[in-house]
């Protein structure tokens, strides 16, 4: 289950976000993420990024500091929408080049 992973909302991350977020993981945490990926999505580009990072750690790289829960792009695990329909704007999109009553006549009499 992805809730047990060291990266919140792992399954919703793009490859670019994942590439940055795994840098703070140690070898055990990264291995758990790789096992999860192989058991569930088994996406080739993701497996390649994870195995490359494992190789970096094996060669002496150190995890960067930081808490994954505070990482940019970390989302709440609650599935409530961030904006309720009651607070959404009305569906009255202005014309492409401005609002009709505010568009100048531009030389028309």
Biopython code that builds the backbone (N, CA, C, O; Angstrom):
import numpy as np
from Bio.PDB.StructureBuilder import StructureBuilder

atoms = [
    (1, "UNK", "N", (0.849, -1.178, 0.000)),
    (1, "UNK", "CA", (0.000, 0.000, 0.000)),
    (1, "UNK", "C", (0.897, 1.246, 0.000)),
    (1, "UNK", "O", (1.885, 1.298, 0.732)),
    (2, "UNK", "N", (0.556, 2.240, -0.815)),
    (2, "UNK", "CA", (1.434, 3.400, -0.956)),
    (2, "UNK", "C", (1.432, 4.292, 0.277)),
    (2, "UNK", "O", (2.311, 5.144, 0.404)),
    (3, "UNK", "N", (0.467, 4.127, 1.204)),
    (3, "UNK", "CA", (0.466, 4.910, 2.446)),
    (3, "UNK", "C", (1.629, 4.512, 3.356)),
    (3, "UNK", "O", (2.032, 5.286, 4.224)),
    (4, "UNK", "N", (2.168, 3.309, 3.159)),
    (4, "UNK", "CA", (3.273, 2.828, 3.979)),
    (4, "UNK", "C", (4.631, 3.269, 3.435)),
    (4, "UNK", "O", (5.660, 2.991, 4.052)),
    (5, "UNK", "N", (4.648, 3.946, 2.297)),
    (5, "UNK", "CA", (5.903, 4.356, 1.671)),
    (5, "UNK", "C", (6.442, 5.633, 2.304)),
    (5, "UNK", "O", (5.677, 6.414, 2.870)),
    (6, "UNK", "N", (7.749, 5.850, 2.213)),
    (6, "UNK", "CA", (8.343, 7.053, 2.799)),
    (6, "UNK", "C", (8.063, 8.335, 2.012)),
    (6, "UNK", "O", (8.426, 9.424, 2.458)),
    (7, "UNK", "N", (7.426, 8.216, 0.851)),
    (7, "UNK", "CA", (7.080, 9.391, 0.044)),
    (7, "UNK", "C", (5.561, 9.508, 0.012)),
    (7, "UNK", "O", (4.896, 8.628, -0.535)),
    (8, "UNK", "N", (4.988, 10.578, 0.587)),
    (8, "UNK", "CA", (3.529, 10.741, 0.546)),
    (8, "UNK", "C", (3.028, 10.833, -0.888)),
    (8, "UNK", "O", (3.667, 11.465, -1.729)),
    (9, "UNK", "N", (1.903, 10.215, -1.169)),
    (9, "UNK", "CA", (1.257, 10.246, -2.483)),
    (9, "UNK", "C", (2.195, 9.826, -3.608)),
    (9, "UNK", "O", (2.185, 10.409, -4.692)),
    (10, "UNK", "N", (2.994, 8.820, -3.340)),
    (10, "UNK", "CA", (3.970, 8.328, -4.321)),
    (10, "UNK", "C", (3.320, 8.045, -5.670)),
    (10, "UNK", "O", (3.857, 8.432, -6.709)),
    (11, "UNK", "N", (2.183, 7.381, -5.666)),
    (11, "UNK", "CA", (1.553, 6.949, -6.912)),
    (11, "UNK", "C", (1.066, 8.103, -7.782)),
    (11, "UNK", "O", (0.795, 7.904, -8.966)),
    (12, "UNK", "N", (0.951, 9.302, -7.224)),
    (12, "UNK", "CA", (0.493, 10.451, -8.004)),
    (12, "UNK", "C", (1.645, 11.335, -8.488)),
    (12, "UNK", "O", (1.395, 12.316, -9.188)),
    (13, "UNK", "N", (2.883, 11.026, -8.144)),
    (13, "UNK", "CA", (4.006, 11.880, -8.515)),
    (13, "UNK", "C", (4.403, 11.682, -9.969)),
    (13, "UNK", "O", (4.359, 10.569, -10.493)),
    (14, "UNK", "N", (4.790, 12.772, -10.611)),
    (14, "UNK", "CA", (5.353, 12.669, -11.951)),
    (14, "UNK", "C", (6.783, 12.149, -11.830)),
    (14, "UNK", "O", (7.356, 12.145, -10.741)),
    (15, "UNK", "N", (7.350, 11.717, -12.932)),
    (15, "UNK", "CA", (8.718, 11.204, -12.917)),
    (15, "UNK", "C", (9.698, 12.284, -12.468)),
    (15, "UNK", "O", (10.632, 11.996, -11.720)),
    (16, "UNK", "N", (9.496, 13.524, -12.914)),
    (16, "UNK", "CA", (10.370, 14.623, -12.513)),
    (16, "UNK", "C", (10.310, 14.888, -11.018)),
    (16, "UNK", "O", (11.341, 15.090, -10.378)),
    (17, "UNK", "N", (9.098, 14.887, -10.457)),
    (17, "UNK", "CA", (8.959, 15.088, -9.007)),
    (17, "UNK", "C", (9.600, 13.932, -8.241)),
    (17, "UNK", "O", (10.274, 14.138, -7.231)),
    (18, "UNK", "N", (9.383, 12.726, -8.733)),
    (18, "UNK", "CA", (9.937, 11.554, -8.068)),
    (18, "UNK", "C", (11.465, 11.608, -8.061)),
    (18, "UNK", "O", (12.098, 11.280, -7.058)),
    (19, "UNK", "N", (12.046, 12.020, -9.175)),
    (19, "UNK", "CA", (13.505, 12.093, -9.293)),
    (19, "UNK", "C", (14.102, 12.966, -8.179)),
    (19, "UNK", "O", (15.165, 12.653, -7.644)),
    (20, "UNK", "N", (13.415, 14.054, -7.835)),
    (20, "UNK", "CA", (13.901, 14.949, -6.786)),
    (20, "UNK", "C", (13.567, 14.426, -5.387)),
    (20, "UNK", "O", (14.360, 14.572, -4.457)),
    (21, "UNK", "N", (12.411, 13.828, -5.252)),
    (21, "UNK", "CA", (11.962, 13.407, -3.922)),
    (21, "UNK", "C", (12.745, 12.214, -3.387)),
    (21, "UNK", "O", (12.888, 12.075, -2.172)),
    (22, "UNK", "N", (13.260, 11.341, -4.271)),
    (22, "UNK", "CA", (13.965, 10.158, -3.791)),
    (22, "UNK", "C", (15.361, 10.489, -3.270)),
    (22, "UNK", "O", (15.994, 9.646, -2.634)),
    (23, "UNK", "N", (15.842, 11.682, -3.524)),
    (23, "UNK", "CA", (17.200, 12.045, -3.111)),
    (23, "UNK", "C", (17.358, 12.072, -1.586)),
    (23, "UNK", "O", (18.473, 11.954, -1.078)),
    (24, "UNK", "N", (16.257, 12.225, -0.860)),
    (24, "UNK", "CA", (16.355, 12.261, 0.604)),
    (24, "UNK", "C", (16.197, 10.880, 1.247)),
    (24, "UNK", "O", (16.293, 10.752, 2.467)),
    (25, "UNK", "N", (15.957, 9.856, 0.437)),
    (25, "UNK", "CA", (15.729, 8.518, 0.986)),
    (25, "UNK", "C", (17.035, 7.770, 1.192)),
    (25, "UNK", "O", (17.978, 7.902, 0.411)),
    (26, "UNK", "N", (17.072, 6.976, 2.267)),
    (26, "UNK", "CA", (18.232, 6.101, 2.453)),
    (26, "UNK", "C", (17.996, 4.809, 1.658)),
    (26, "UNK", "O", (16.961, 4.641, 1.013)),
    (27, "UNK", "N", (18.961, 3.920, 1.718)),
    (27, "UNK", "CA", (18.898, 2.711, 0.891)),
    (27, "UNK", "C", (17.675, 1.850, 1.222)),
    (27, "UNK", "O", (17.016, 1.354, 0.308)),
    (28, "UNK", "N", (17.363, 1.664, 2.493)),
    (28, "UNK", "CA", (16.217, 0.837, 2.878)),
    (28, "UNK", "C", (14.904, 1.443, 2.392)),
    (28, "UNK", "O", (14.047, 0.733, 1.864)),
    (29, "UNK", "N", (14.744, 2.747, 2.566)),
    (29, "UNK", "CA", (13.517, 3.419, 2.116)),
    (29, "UNK", "C", (13.386, 3.326, 0.602)),
    (29, "UNK", "O", (12.301, 3.053, 0.088)),
    (30, "UNK", "N", (14.472, 3.548, -0.105)),
    (30, "UNK", "CA", (14.450, 3.486, -1.561)),
    (30, "UNK", "C", (14.137, 2.074, -2.040)),
    (30, "UNK", "O", (13.427, 1.894, -3.030)),
    (31, "UNK", "N", (14.657, 1.087, -1.352)),
    (31, "UNK", "CA", (14.360, -0.309, -1.703)),
    (31, "UNK", "C", (12.878, -0.617, -1.530)),
    (31, "UNK", "O", (12.293, -1.336, -2.340)),
    (32, "UNK", "N", (12.272, -0.078, -0.481)),
    (32, "UNK", "CA", (10.820, -0.264, -0.280)),
    (32, "UNK", "C", (10.027, 0.358, -1.423)),
    (32, "UNK", "O", (9.060, -0.228, -1.911)),
    (33, "UNK", "N", (10.448, 1.560, -1.848)),
    (33, "UNK", "CA", (9.755, 2.223, -2.960)),
    (33, "UNK", "C", (9.932, 1.403, -4.239)),
    (33, "UNK", "O", (8.974, 1.226, -4.992)),
    (34, "UNK", "N", (11.126, 0.910, -4.490)),
    (34, "UNK", "CA", (11.373, 0.108, -5.689)),
    (34, "UNK", "C", (10.553, -1.182, -5.663)),
    (34, "UNK", "O", (9.983, -1.570, -6.683)),
    (35, "UNK", "N", (10.488, -1.844, -4.518)),
    (35, "UNK", "CA", (9.669, -3.057, -4.403)),
    (35, "UNK", "C", (8.202, -2.740, -4.682)),
    (35, "UNK", "O", (7.521, -3.493, -5.378)),
    (36, "UNK", "N", (7.720, -1.624, -4.137)),
    (36, "UNK", "CA", (6.334, -1.218, -4.379)),
    (36, "UNK", "C", (6.106, -0.985, -5.873)),
    (36, "UNK", "O", (5.102, -1.427, -6.431)),
    (37, "UNK", "N", (7.037, -0.292, -6.509)),
    (37, "UNK", "CA", (6.894, 0.002, -7.941)),
    (37, "UNK", "C", (6.876, -1.284, -8.760)),
    (37, "UNK", "O", (6.053, -1.435, -9.663)),
    (38, "UNK", "N", (7.756, -2.185, -8.455)),
    (38, "UNK", "CA", (7.808, -3.448, -9.210)),
    (38, "UNK", "C", (6.554, -4.290, -8.981)),
    (38, "UNK", "O", (6.108, -4.989, -9.891)),
    (39, "UNK", "N", (5.980, -4.232, -7.775)),
    (39, "UNK", "CA", (4.778, -5.005, -7.470)),
    (39, "UNK", "C", (3.506, -4.388, -8.046)),
    (39, "UNK", "O", (2.525, -5.097, -8.270)),
    (40, "UNK", "N", (3.512, -3.075, -8.290)),
    (40, "UNK", "CA", (2.283, -2.409, -8.704)),
    (40, "UNK", "C", (2.346, -1.855, -10.127)),
    (40, "UNK", "O", (1.731, -2.420, -11.031)),
    (41, "UNK", "N", (3.069, -0.776, -10.337)),
    (41, "UNK", "CA", (3.072, -0.156, -11.656)),
    (41, "UNK", "C", (4.101, -0.754, -12.595)),
    (41, "UNK", "O", (3.837, -0.937, -13.784)),
    (42, "UNK", "N", (5.276, -1.060, -12.058)),
    (42, "UNK", "CA", (6.404, -1.587, -12.824)),
    (42, "UNK", "C", (6.663, -0.756, -14.086)),
    (42, "UNK", "O", (6.863, -1.289, -15.178)),
    (43, "UNK", "N", (6.652, 0.570, -13.895)),
    (43, "UNK", "CA", (6.900, 1.488, -15.017)),
    (43, "UNK", "C", (8.404, 1.538, -15.261)),
    (43, "UNK", "O", (9.181, 1.832, -14.352)),
    (44, "UNK", "N", (8.801, 1.251, -16.486)),
    (44, "UNK", "CA", (10.222, 1.145, -16.822)),
    (44, "UNK", "C", (10.996, 2.421, -16.475)),
    (44, "UNK", "O", (12.050, 2.312, -15.849)),
    (45, "UNK", "N", (10.532, 3.635, -16.848)),
    (45, "UNK", "CA", (11.320, 4.829, -16.508)),
    (45, "UNK", "C", (11.464, 5.033, -14.999)),
    (45, "UNK", "O", (12.507, 5.492, -14.534)),
    (46, "UNK", "N", (10.438, 4.701, -14.244)),
    (46, "UNK", "CA", (10.485, 4.860, -12.786)),
    (46, "UNK", "C", (11.460, 3.861, -12.180)),
    (46, "UNK", "O", (12.257, 4.215, -11.312)),
    (47, "UNK", "N", (11.398, 2.611, -12.638)),
    (47, "UNK", "CA", (12.332, 1.592, -12.137)),
    (47, "UNK", "C", (13.768, 2.003, -12.463)),
    (47, "UNK", "O", (14.669, 1.807, -11.648)),
    (48, "UNK", "N", (13.985, 2.571, -13.648)),
    (48, "UNK", "CA", (15.336, 3.011, -14.016)),
    (48, "UNK", "C", (15.839, 4.122, -13.099)),
    (48, "UNK", "O", (16.996, 4.102, -12.679)),
    (49, "UNK", "N", (14.978, 5.094, -12.786)),
    (49, "UNK", "CA", (15.372, 6.187, -11.894)),
    (49, "UNK", "C", (15.684, 5.655, -10.501)),
    (49, "UNK", "O", (16.670, 6.056, -9.883)),
    (50, "UNK", "N", (14.846, 4.755, -10.011)),
    (50, "UNK", "CA", (15.050, 4.202, -8.670)),
    (50, "UNK", "C", (16.317, 3.350, -8.596)),
    (50, "UNK", "O", (17.074, 3.448, -7.631)),
    (51, "UNK", "N", (16.547, 2.522, -9.605)),
    (51, "UNK", "CA", (17.749, 1.686, -9.578)),
    (51, "UNK", "C", (19.012, 2.524, -9.766)),
    (51, "UNK", "O", (20.054, 2.205, -9.194)),
    (52, "UNK", "N", (18.932, 3.587, -10.557)),
    (52, "UNK", "CA", (20.087, 4.479, -10.713)),
    (52, "UNK", "C", (20.422, 5.154, -9.387)),
    (52, "UNK", "O", (21.594, 5.291, -9.036)),
    (53, "UNK", "N", (19.396, 5.574, -8.652)),
    (53, "UNK", "CA", (19.645, 6.203, -7.349)),
    (53, "UNK", "C", (20.216, 5.191, -6.358)),
    (53, "UNK", "O", (21.086, 5.536, -5.558)),
    (54, "UNK", "N", (19.738, 3.950, -6.401)),
    (54, "UNK", "CA", (20.305, 2.914, -5.538)),
    (54, "UNK", "C", (21.790, 2.724, -5.852)),
    (54, "UNK", "O", (22.603, 2.574, -4.939)),
    (55, "UNK", "N", (22.143, 2.731, -7.127)),
    (55, "UNK", "CA", (23.549, 2.591, -7.514)),
    (55, "UNK", "C", (24.372, 3.758, -6.980)),
    (55, "UNK", "O", (25.501, 3.570, -6.527)),
    (56, "UNK", "N", (23.802, 4.977, -7.033)),
    (56, "UNK", "CA", (24.502, 6.144, -6.484)),
    (56, "UNK", "C", (24.758, 5.967, -4.987)),
    (56, "UNK", "O", (25.847, 6.270, -4.499)),
    (57, "UNK", "N", (23.759, 5.482, -4.269)),
    (57, "UNK", "CA", (23.921, 5.251, -2.830)),
    (57, "UNK", "C", (24.975, 4.170, -2.566)),
    (57, "UNK", "O", (25.764, 4.282, -1.628)),
    (58, "UNK", "N", (24.982, 3.129, -3.394)),
    (58, "UNK", "CA", (25.970, 2.065, -3.240)),
    (58, "UNK", "C", (27.390, 2.578, -3.498)),
    (58, "UNK", "O", (28.362, 2.050, -2.957)),
    (59, "UNK", "N", (27.489, 3.611, -4.329)),
    (59, "UNK", "CA", (28.805, 4.184, -4.647)),
    (59, "UNK", "C", (29.231, 5.261, -3.659)),
    (59, "UNK", "O", (30.273, 5.892, -3.840)),
    (60, "UNK", "N", (28.435, 5.477, -2.617)),
    (60, "UNK", "CA", (28.842, 6.408, -1.567)),
    (60, "UNK", "C", (28.045, 7.700, -1.484)),
    (60, "UNK", "O", (28.333, 8.534, -0.625)),
    (61, "UNK", "N", (27.060, 7.895, -2.342)),
    (61, "UNK", "CA", (26.227, 9.097, -2.248)),
    (61, "UNK", "C", (25.473, 9.079, -0.918)),
    (61, "UNK", "O", (25.156, 8.017, -0.382)),
    (62, "UNK", "N", (25.198, 10.255, -0.408)),
    (62, "UNK", "CA", (24.470, 10.388, 0.850)),
    (62, "UNK", "C", (23.079, 10.953, 0.576)),
    (62, "UNK", "O", (22.925, 11.808, -0.296)),
    (63, "UNK", "N", (22.068, 10.492, 1.302)),
    (63, "UNK", "CA", (20.736, 11.093, 1.156)),
    (63, "UNK", "C", (20.772, 12.560, 1.578)),
    (63, "UNK", "O", (21.457, 12.930, 2.532)),
    (64, "UNK", "N", (20.028, 13.379, 0.857)),
    (64, "UNK", "CA", (19.916, 14.783, 1.258)),
    (64, "UNK", "C", (18.985, 14.868, 2.452)),
    (64, "UNK", "O", (18.193, 13.956, 2.687)),
    (65, "UNK", "N", (19.071, 15.952, 3.210)),
    (65, "UNK", "CA", (18.220, 16.114, 4.378)),
    (65, "UNK", "C", (16.806, 16.500, 3.973)),
    (65, "UNK", "O", (16.534, 16.798, 2.810)),
    (66, "UNK", "N", (15.937, 16.491, 4.930)),
    (66, "UNK", "CA", (14.574, 16.959, 4.682)),
    (66, "UNK", "C", (13.533, 15.929, 5.041)),
    (66, "UNK", "O", (13.806, 14.732, 5.137)),
    (67, "UNK", "N", (12.343, 16.428, 5.235)),
    (67, "UNK", "CA", (11.200, 15.603, 5.589)),
    (67, "UNK", "C", (10.282, 15.538, 4.373)),
    (67, "UNK", "O", (9.858, 16.575, 3.862)),
    (68, "UNK", "N", (9.975, 14.340, 3.910)),
    (68, "UNK", "CA", (9.137, 14.173, 2.720)),
    (68, "UNK", "C", (7.751, 14.799, 2.883)),
    (68, "UNK", "O", (7.132, 15.190, 1.893)),
    (69, "UNK", "N", (7.266, 14.897, 4.099)),
    (69, "UNK", "CA", (5.937, 15.482, 4.299)),
    (69, "UNK", "C", (5.933, 16.973, 4.029)),
    (69, "UNK", "O", (4.875, 17.549, 3.775)),
    (70, "UNK", "N", (7.106, 17.615, 4.078)),
    (70, "UNK", "CA", (7.202, 19.047, 3.831)),
    (70, "UNK", "C", (7.757, 19.365, 2.457)),
    (70, "UNK", "O", (8.018, 20.530, 2.158)),
    (71, "UNK", "N", (7.943, 18.374, 1.623)),
    (71, "UNK", "CA", (8.535, 18.585, 0.307)),
    (71, "UNK", "C", (7.573, 19.365, -0.586)),
    (71, "UNK", "O", (6.357, 19.216, -0.467)),
    (72, "UNK", "N", (8.116, 20.207, -1.491)),
    (72, "UNK", "CA", (7.251, 20.914, -2.440)),
    (72, "UNK", "C", (6.446, 19.898, -3.240)),
    (72, "UNK", "O", (6.979, 18.892, -3.708)),
    (73, "UNK", "N", (5.194, 20.169, -3.385)),
    (73, "UNK", "CA", (4.327, 19.273, -4.139)),
    (73, "UNK", "C", (3.728, 18.160, -3.314)),
    (73, "UNK", "O", (2.905, 17.401, -3.826)),
    (74, "UNK", "N", (4.111, 18.032, -2.045)),
    (74, "UNK", "CA", (3.521, 16.999, -1.199)),
    (74, "UNK", "C", (2.063, 17.355, -0.968)),
    (74, "UNK", "O", (1.722, 18.481, -0.604)),
    (75, "UNK", "N", (1.228, 16.379, -1.187)),
    (75, "UNK", "CA", (-0.212, 16.625, -1.077)),
    (75, "UNK", "C", (-0.754, 15.979, 0.177)),
    (75, "UNK", "O", (-0.178, 15.042, 0.729)),
    (76, "UNK", "N", (-1.863, 16.505, 0.599)),
    (76, "UNK", "CA", (-2.560, 15.900, 1.726)),
    (76, "UNK", "C", (-3.091, 14.543, 1.296)),
    (76, "UNK", "O", (-3.474, 14.368, 0.139)),
    (77, "UNK", "N", (-3.120, 13.592, 2.199)),
    (77, "UNK", "CA", (-3.646, 12.280, 1.852)),
    (77, "UNK", "C", (-5.166, 12.243, 1.921)),
    (77, "UNK", "O", (-5.769, 11.241, 1.537)),
    (78, "UNK", "N", (-5.797, 13.301, 2.398)),
    (78, "UNK", "CA", (-7.261, 13.320, 2.382)),
    (78, "UNK", "C", (-7.711, 13.570, 0.949)),
    (78, "UNK", "O", (-7.047, 14.283, 0.197)),
    (79, "UNK", "N", (-8.814, 12.994, 0.585)),
    (79, "UNK", "CA", (-9.278, 13.100, -0.793)),
    (79, "UNK", "C", (-10.381, 14.133, -0.943)),
    (79, "UNK", "O", (-11.294, 13.956, -1.750)),
    (80, "UNK", "N", (-10.305, 15.191, -0.187)),
    (80, "UNK", "CA", (-11.262, 16.273, -0.341)),
    (80, "UNK", "C", (-10.703, 17.278, -1.324)),
    (80, "UNK", "O", (-9.499, 17.538, -1.317)),
    (81, "UNK", "N", (-11.540, 17.848, -2.165)),
    (81, "UNK", "CA", (-11.027, 18.821, -3.127)),
    (81, "UNK", "C", (-10.503, 20.060, -2.409)),
    (81, "UNK", "O", (-11.049, 20.445, -1.375)),
    (82, "UNK", "N", (-9.452, 20.691, -2.939)),
    (82, "UNK", "CA", (-8.892, 21.863, -2.271)),
    (82, "UNK", "C", (-9.827, 23.068, -2.293)),
    (82, "UNK", "O", (-9.722, 23.944, -1.435)),
    (83, "UNK", "N", (-10.735, 23.124, -3.256)),
    (83, "UNK", "CA", (-11.682, 24.234, -3.358)),
    (83, "UNK", "C", (-13.067, 23.643, -3.500)),
    (83, "UNK", "O", (-13.289, 22.774, -4.344)),
    (84, "UNK", "N", (-13.991, 24.095, -2.696)),
    (84, "UNK", "CA", (-15.346, 23.565, -2.808)),
    (84, "UNK", "C", (-16.079, 24.302, -3.927)),
    (84, "UNK", "O", (-15.738, 25.443, -4.239)),
    (85, "UNK", "N", (-17.078, 23.667, -4.530)),
    (85, "UNK", "CA", (-17.849, 24.339, -5.583)),
    (85, "UNK", "C", (-18.505, 25.632, -5.096)),
    (85, "UNK", "O", (-18.746, 26.541, -5.891)),
    (86, "UNK", "N", (-18.794, 25.720, -3.796)),
    (86, "UNK", "CA", (-19.413, 26.936, -3.265)),
    (86, "UNK", "C", (-18.471, 28.130, -3.361)),
    (86, "UNK", "O", (-18.923, 29.274, -3.416)),
    (87, "UNK", "N", (-17.150, 27.868, -3.381)),
    (87, "UNK", "CA", (-16.182, 28.947, -3.454)),
    (87, "UNK", "C", (-15.570, 29.109, -4.844)),
    (87, "UNK", "O", (-14.656, 29.912, -5.032)),
    (88, "UNK", "N", (-16.066, 28.356, -5.807)),
    (88, "UNK", "CA", (-15.549, 28.452, -7.169)),
    (88, "UNK", "C", (-16.170, 29.648, -7.874)),
    (88, "UNK", "O", (-17.288, 30.042, -7.540)),
    (89, "UNK", "N", (-15.471, 30.237, -8.842)),
    (89, "UNK", "CA", (-16.032, 31.379, -9.561)),
    (89, "UNK", "C", (-17.206, 30.966, -10.436)),
    (89, "UNK", "O", (-17.342, 29.802, -10.813)),
    (90, "UNK", "N", (-18.048, 31.938, -10.749)),
    (90, "UNK", "CA", (-19.170, 31.680, -11.653)),
    (90, "UNK", "C", (-18.626, 31.317, -13.027)),
    (90, "UNK", "O", (-17.501, 31.667, -13.384)),
    (91, "UNK", "N", (-19.449, 30.611, -13.783)),
    (91, "UNK", "CA", (-19.031, 30.206, -15.117)),
    (91, "UNK", "C", (-19.402, 31.286, -16.128)),
    (91, "UNK", "O", (-20.247, 31.069, -16.997)),
    (92, "UNK", "N", (-18.774, 32.439, -16.012)),
    (92, "UNK", "CA", (-19.007, 33.499, -16.978)),
    (92, "UNK", "C", (-17.660, 34.002, -17.498)),
    (92, "UNK", "O", (-17.226, 35.110, -17.185)),
    (93, "UNK", "N", (-17.023, 33.169, -18.285)),
    (93, "UNK", "CA", (-15.700, 33.479, -18.810)),
    (93, "UNK", "C", (-15.792, 34.706, -19.724)),
    (93, "UNK", "O", (-16.654, 34.751, -20.601)),
    (94, "UNK", "N", (-14.914, 35.702, -19.533)),
    (94, "UNK", "CA", (-14.954, 36.876, -20.392)),
    (94, "UNK", "C", (-14.542, 36.526, -21.821)),
    (94, "UNK", "O", (-13.918, 35.494, -22.071)),
    (95, "UNK", "N", (-14.900, 37.396, -22.733)),
    (95, "UNK", "CA", (-14.502, 37.197, -24.118)),
    (95, "UNK", "C", (-12.982, 37.142, -24.197)),
    (95, "UNK", "O", (-12.288, 37.613, -23.295)),
    (96, "UNK", "N", (-12.473, 36.572, -25.269)),
    (96, "UNK", "CA", (-11.039, 36.359, -25.378)),
    (96, "UNK", "C", (-10.237, 37.651, -25.274)),
    (96, "UNK", "O", (-9.163, 37.655, -24.672)),
    (97, "UNK", "N", (-10.727, 38.740, -25.841)),
    (97, "UNK", "CA", (-9.990, 40.009, -25.846)),
    (97, "UNK", "C", (-10.616, 41.032, -24.915)),
    (97, "UNK", "O", (-10.512, 42.234, -25.159)),
    (98, "UNK", "N", (-11.245, 40.588, -23.884)),
    (98, "UNK", "CA", (-11.833, 41.505, -22.917)),
    (98, "UNK", "C", (-13.329, 41.318, -22.812)),
    (98, "UNK", "O", (-13.914, 40.477, -23.495)),
    (99, "UNK", "N", (-13.924, 42.088, -21.974)),
    (99, "UNK", "CA", (-15.367, 42.030, -21.767)),
    (99, "UNK", "C", (-16.025, 42.915, -22.813)),
    (99, "UNK", "O", (-15.532, 44.006, -23.102)),
    (100, "UNK", "N", (-17.138, 42.453, -23.384)),
    (100, "UNK", "CA", (-17.775, 43.143, -24.506)),
    (100, "UNK", "C", (-18.065, 44.606, -24.188)),
    (100, "UNK", "O", (-17.824, 45.468, -25.034)),
    (101, "UNK", "N", (-18.572, 44.913, -22.998)),
    (101, "UNK", "CA", (-18.934, 46.293, -22.683)),
    (101, "UNK", "C", (-17.693, 47.158, -22.413)),
    (101, "UNK", "O", (-17.810, 48.382, -22.345)),
    (102, "UNK", "N", (-16.519, 46.553, -22.261)),
    (102, "UNK", "CA", (-15.314, 47.316, -21.992)),
    (102, "UNK", "C", (-14.374, 47.391, -23.196)),
    (102, "UNK", "O", (-13.325, 48.030, -23.115)),
    (103, "UNK", "N", (-14.731, 46.755, -24.304)),
    (103, "UNK", "CA", (-13.883, 46.774, -25.495)),
    (103, "UNK", "C", (-14.065, 48.085, -26.232)),
    (103, "UNK", "O", (-15.198, 48.450, -26.548)),
    (104, "UNK", "N", (-12.978, 48.817, -26.520)),
    (104, "UNK", "CA", (-13.124, 50.102, -27.214)),
    (104, "UNK", "C", (-13.594, 49.893, -28.647)),
    (104, "UNK", "O", (-13.379, 48.832, -29.233)),
    (105, "UNK", "N", (-14.229, 50.898, -29.197)),
    (105, "UNK", "CA", (-14.766, 50.780, -30.543)),
    (105, "UNK", "C", (-13.685, 50.904, -31.610)),
    (105, "UNK", "O", (-13.919, 50.496, -32.747)),
    (106, "UNK", "N", (-12.526, 51.442, -31.297)),
    (106, "UNK", "CA", (-11.377, 51.518, -32.183)),
    (106, "UNK", "C", (-11.699, 52.161, -33.524)),
    (106, "UNK", "O", (-11.644, 51.512, -34.569)),
    (107, "UNK", "N", (-12.025, 53.403, -33.480)),
    (107, "UNK", "CA", (-12.217, 54.183, -34.704)),
    (107, "UNK", "C", (-13.591, 54.056, -35.317)),
    (107, "UNK", "O", (-13.848, 54.661, -36.358)),
    (108, "UNK", "N", (-14.456, 53.319, -34.733)),
    (108, "UNK", "CA", (-15.825, 53.210, -35.280)),
    (108, "UNK", "C", (-16.640, 54.393, -34.769)),
    (108, "UNK", "O", (-16.444, 54.877, -33.654)),
    (109, "UNK", "N", (-17.523, 54.824, -35.584)),
    (109, "UNK", "CA", (-18.375, 55.958, -35.211)),
    (109, "UNK", "C", (-19.643, 55.543, -34.554)),
    (109, "UNK", "O", (-20.455, 56.392, -34.187)),
]
sb = StructureBuilder()
sb.init_structure("model")
sb.init_model(0)
sb.init_chain("A")
sb.init_seg("    ")
for serial, (resi, resn, name, xyz) in enumerate(atoms, 1):
    if name == "N":
        sb.init_residue(resn, " ", resi, " ")
    sb.init_atom(name, np.array(xyz, "f"), 0.0, 1.0, " ", f" {name:<3s}", serial, name[0])
structure = sb.get_structure()
